[in-house]
Amino acid sequence: MARPFAVLCTAVVLVAATACGGSDSPETTTGQEGSTKVTVGVIPIVDVAPIYLGKEKGFFTSRGIDLTMESGQGGAAIVPGVVSGQFQFGFSNVTSLMIAQTKNVPIKIVANGVASTGQAGADFGGVTVKADSPIQSAKDLAGKKVAVNTLQNIGDTTVRESVRKAGGDPKSIQFTEIAFAQMPAALAAGQVDAAWVVEPSLSAIKAQGGRVVAWNYVDAAPNLTVATYFASTKLIQDDPDLVKRFTEAINESLAYADAHPDEVRKVLGTYTKIDPKVVETLTLPKWPTEINKASLETLSQLGKGDGVFGDKTPDLGKLLP
């Protein structure tokens, strides 16, 4: 299941080089009644509920945006799509964006995406094991096979921190790449010892009798900014008005979602296959409009310590809006 990190980075850099060449640089097209057609690369998880809710509420159409969402497995896969112009905007965990920045991939964050609740025992993501697993705490994850949705991203970075804080050896963890939707089955079948999941997969595993042994987002930093929306620097330079309109619309969507959890639960059924009974009980994340820059600094230092960025340090000044 795992993809070599070097191959992933090479793909990102090659796509970036192509985009910078001009012939395949991002372009926007006109939709109905003069609106701008915009495609956003997202992951079909609870985190992106605000953008679907915002589309439903007309926050994008009122700003002249004809919005379409396309699904990817993770942020690392969405980055090349944004740079090549397949997507005008993308949703990605911030560690993947930091990796891209250290590779000089021409992208920049334009708006917040999702944040941890900051509460152990009541967050929307965690490291799970089967009910009868001998793993009882984060320390026990050392030397075990742990599933993450994409390698070298916010999942393994924060899981390592949970293990480190619990007194275990984070370097001995064996990470393997599995899509979130496939993790409940993979864990039940014993393909992995543990799985880092977010909702709705977290609730699915709990329904199977699974247990959470680490709240990795909470362990990493208080009120962690987990993911953001981003665009290519080419688009930001060429069409600042579109970027401004999109940012305003997504910020309105985030604020609305944070204030209307019942409507969030309803919209989940429009783009996921979550059991309606699960929808009613799953833990929702937080959707602040402000990015927690201090938490990103912490993630940057954690990633650097774990060798995620090679011998470089992310330049958050170039990445943040």
C-alpha positions in Angstrom: 0.0 0.0 0.0 2.8 2.4 0.8 4.2 4.8 -1.7 7.8 5.8 -1.5 8.1 9.4 -0.3 10.8 10.1 -2.9 8.5 9.2 -5.7 5.8 11.4 -4.3 8.1 14.4 -4.0 9.5 13.8 -7.5 5.9 13.8 -8.9 5.1 17.1 -7.1 8.3 18.8 -8.3 7.8 17.6 -11.9 4.2 18.9 -11.9 5.4 22.2 -10.4 8.0 22.6 -13.1 5.4 21.9 -15.8 3.0 24.4 -14.3 5.7 27.1 -14.1 6.5 26.6 -17.7 3.3 28.3 -18.8 1.5 25.9 -21.1 -0.3 24.0 -18.4 -0.6 26.9 -15.8 -3.9 27.2 -14.0 -6.7 28.8 -15.9 -10.2 29.8 -14.8 -13.2 29.4 -17.1 -16.5 31.2 -17.2 -19.6 29.3 -16.2 -23.3 30.1 -16.4 -24.3 33.8 -16.3 -20.7 34.9 -16.1 -19.8 33.0 -13.0 -16.3 31.5 -12.7 -16.0 27.7 -12.7 -13.9 26.5 -9.8 -12.8 23.0 -9.0 -11.5 22.2 -5.5 -9.6 19.0 -4.6 -10.9 17.6 -1.3 -10.9 14.5 0.8 -14.3 12.8 1.3 -14.2 13.1 5.1 -16.0 15.2 7.8 -13.3 17.9 7.7 -14.6 19.4 4.4 -18.3 19.6 5.4 -18.2 23.4 5.4 -17.4 23.7 1.7 -20.3 21.5 0.8 -22.6 23.3 3.2 -21.4 26.7 1.8 -22.2 25.6 -1.7 -25.6 24.5 -0.6 -26.2 27.8 1.2 -25.2 29.8 -1.9 -22.1 31.4 -0.3 -20.1 30.7 -3.4 -22.7 31.4 -6.1 -23.4 34.8 -4.4 -19.8 35.6 -5.2 -19.9 34.5 -8.8 -18.3 31.0 -8.2 -19.6 27.9 -9.9 -18.2 25.4 -7.5 -17.3 21.7 -8.1 -15.5 19.3 -5.6 -13.3 16.4 -6.7 -12.1 13.8 -4.2 -8.5 12.7 -3.6 -7.0 10.3 -1.1 -5.0 12.9 0.8 -3.4 16.3 0.7 -0.1 15.0 -0.8 -2.1 13.8 -3.8 -4.1 17.0 -4.2 -1.0 19.3 -4.2 0.1 18.3 -7.8 -3.5 18.8 -9.0 -3.5 22.4 -7.8 -0.1 23.2 -9.3 -1.0 21.7 -12.6 -4.3 23.5 -12.8 -6.5 20.4 -12.5 -7.9 22.2 -9.3 -8.0 25.9 -8.7 -7.9 25.3 -5.0 -7.2 22.3 -2.8 -7.7 21.0 0.8 -4.6 19.6 2.4 -3.2 18.8 5.8 -0.6 21.4 6.7 2.4 19.0 6.9 2.0 18.1 3.3 1.9 21.8 2.4 5.1 22.3 4.4 6.8 19.5 2.6 5.8 21.0 -0.7 7.1 24.4 0.4 10.5 23.0 1.2 10.5 21.6 -2.3 9.8 25.0 -3.7 6.4 23.9 -5.0 4.6 27.2 -5.9 1.6 27.1 -3.6 0.2 29.3 -0.8 -2.5 28.9 1.9 -5.5 31.0 1.3 -7.9 30.0 4.1 -8.2 27.8 7.2 -9.7 24.4 6.7 -10.2 22.4 9.9 -8.9 22.3 13.5 -8.8 19.9 16.4 -11.3 20.3 19.2 -8.3 20.2 21.5 -10.0 17.7 23.8 -8.6 14.3 24.5 -11.5 11.9 24.5 -13.6 14.2 22.3 -11.6 14.9 19.2 -12.5 13.9 15.6 -9.3 11.9 15.0 -7.2 9.4 16.9 -5.2 6.2 16.8 -7.4 3.2 17.1 -6.9 -0.6 17.8 -9.1 -3.6 17.9 -10.9 -4.4 21.2 -8.7 -7.3 22.0 -5.4 -5.7 21.0 -2.6 -5.9 23.5 -1.9 -2.2 22.7 -3.1 -0.2 25.7 -1.4 3.2 25.2 0.5 5.3 22.7 3.8 3.9 24.2 2.8 0.4 23.0 2.6 1.6 19.3 6.4 1.5 19.2 7.5 -1.2 16.8 3.9 -1.7 15.5 2.4 -1.3 12.1 0.2 1.8 12.0 -2.0 2.9 9.1 -2.1 6.5 7.9 -3.9 7.8 4.8 -0.7 9.2 3.2 2.9 8.7 4.3 5.0 11.6 5.6 2.1 13.8 6.5 0.3 15.1 9.6 -0.8 11.7 10.6 2.6 10.1 11.2 4.1 13.3 12.5 1.5 13.7 15.2 1.4 9.9 16.0 5.1 10.0 16.6 4.6 12.8 19.1 1.9 10.8 20.9 4.4 7.9 21.2 7.2 10.2 22.2 5.2 11.9 25.0 4.1 8.5 26.3 7.7 7.4 26.6 7.9 5.1 23.5 10.3 5.0 20.6 8.7 6.8 17.6 11.4 5.8 15.2 10.4 2.2 15.5 6.8 2.7 14.2 6.1 1.0 10.9 3.7 3.3 9.0 1.7 1.9 6.0 -0.6 3.8 3.7 -4.3 3.0 3.5 -7.2 5.2 2.5 -9.3 6.3 5.5 -12.4 4.5 4.2 -10.5 1.2 4.0 -9.0 1.4 7.5 -11.9 -0.1 9.5 -11.8 -3.2 7.4 -7.9 -3.3 7.4 -7.8 -3.0 11.2 -10.5 -5.7 11.7 -8.7 -8.1 9.4 -5.4 -7.6 11.2 -3.6 -6.1 8.3 -2.3 -3.4 10.7 -1.8 -3.2 14.4 -3.4 0.2 14.7 -4.9 2.9 12.5 -4.9 6.6 12.7 -8.3 7.7 11.5 -10.6 10.8 11.4 -14.4 10.8 11.3 -16.3 9.0 10.0 -13.8 6.2 10.1 -13.2 6.8 13.8 -16.9 6.1 14.6 -16.9 3.1 12.3 -14.0 1.5 14.2 -15.6 2.3 17.5 -18.8 0.6 16.3 -16.7 -2.5 15.6 -15.6 -2.4 19.2 -12.4 -0.6 18.6 -10.6 1.6 21.1 -8.7 4.9 20.9 -5.2 4.6 22.4 -3.9 8.1 21.4 -5.4 11.5 20.7 -2.5 12.5 18.4 -3.8 16.0 17.4 -4.2 16.9 21.1 -0.8 15.5 21.9 0.8 17.6 19.1 -0.4 21.1 20.0 -3.3 22.9 21.6 -6.1 23.6 19.2 -4.1 22.3 16.3 -4.8 23.7 12.8 -5.0 20.4 10.9 -5.6 21.4 7.3 -6.1 24.4 5.1 -7.3 25.5 1.7 -4.5 26.5 -0.7 -3.9 27.7 -4.3 -1.0 27.9 -6.7 1.0 31.2 -6.5 0.3 31.4 -10.3 -3.4 31.7 -9.7 -3.0 34.1 -6.7 -0.9 36.4 -9.0 -3.1 36.1 -12.1 -6.5 36.2 -10.5 -6.4 37.8 -7.1 -10.1 38.7 -7.3 -11.1 35.1 -7.7 -8.9 34.1 -4.7 -10.5 36.9 -2.6 -14.0 35.8 -3.5 -13.2 32.1 -2.8 -11.5 33.0 0.5 -14.5 35.1 1.6 -16.9 32.3 0.7 -15.0 29.6 2.5 -14.6 31.7 5.6 -18.3 32.3 5.6 -18.8 28.5 5.2 -16.4 27.7 8.1 -18.2 30.1 10.4 -21.6 28.9 9.4 -20.6 25.2 9.9 -19.1 25.9 13.3 -22.3 27.5 14.4 -24.7 25.0 12.9 -23.6 21.4 13.7 -27.1 20.0 12.9 -26.8 21.3 9.3 -23.3 19.9 9.1 -24.6 16.4 10.0 -27.3 16.7 7.3 -24.8 17.7 4.5 -22.5 14.8 5.3 -25.0 12.5 3.6 -24.6 14.3 0.3 -20.9 13.5 -0.2 -20.2 10.5 2.1 -21.7 7.1 2.6 -21.8 7.4 6.4 -24.6 5.4 8.1 -27.2 8.0 9.2 -27.1 6.6 12.7 -23.3 7.2 12.8 -23.8 10.7 11.6 -25.9 11.6 14.6 -23.2 10.6 17.1 -19.8 11.2 15.4 -17.5 13.9 16.8 -17.3 17.1 14.7 -14.1 19.1 14.5 -13.8 22.8 14.9 -13.9 25.2 12.0 -12.3 28.5 13.0 -11.6 31.1 10.3 -8.3 32.0 12.0 -5.2 29.8 11.4 -3.4 28.8 14.7 0.1 29.8 13.6 1.7 28.7 16.9 0.4 25.2 16.2 1.9 25.2 12.8 5.3 26.3 14.2 5.1 23.3 16.5 4.3 20.9 13.6 7.2 22.4 11.6 9.6 21.6 14.5 8.2 18.1 15.0 8.5 17.3 11.3 12.0 18.7 11.2 13.0 16.5 14.2 11.5 13.4 12.5 13.3 14.1 9.2 10.0 14.7 7.3 11.5 17.8 5.5 14.9 16.3 4.9 17.6 18.8 5.8 15.3 21.8 5.3 12.9 23.8 7.5 9.6 25.0 6.2 9.3 28.8 5.6 5.9 29.4 7.0 6.2 33.1 6.0 6.1 32.0 2.4 3.3 29.5 2.9 0.8 31.4 5.1 -1.5 34.1 3.7 
